[in-house]
Amino acid sequence: MAKRAGRGDRGQAAVEFIGMLPVLILIGLAVIQTGIAMYAMEQAGTAARAAARTAGRSGMENGCRRAGEAAISGWVAKRTEIRCRIGVDEATVSAEVSIPSIIGFDLGSTTKTVTMPRDMARP
């Protein structure tokens, strides 16, 4: 009797897929985590720029932190620390965002610093 071709390979593709599934999931999580980290970096820059613009205006120095937090997403604002240093000629703002993790490891934080000249003419 002739043996059917390929009969002994039944389920092989499924077994290979199941074997590769953890690797594919790990790659997918790494891609998503990289995107979240890059988003946190972008949000830190946005917060620092908005806060520095506000701190640079005469009479608006006290609104520095609020302006930085208002410029970014709410879930990122909760993880953000904004430090305003206002001098005579310039305002320097640092925004530090703790990077959220979906994989359970502490990924640290990202900090962006922006310096803007002070506009003393505007009240």
Order of alpha helices (4+ residues) and beta strands (2+ residues): alpha-alpha-alpha-beta-beta-beta
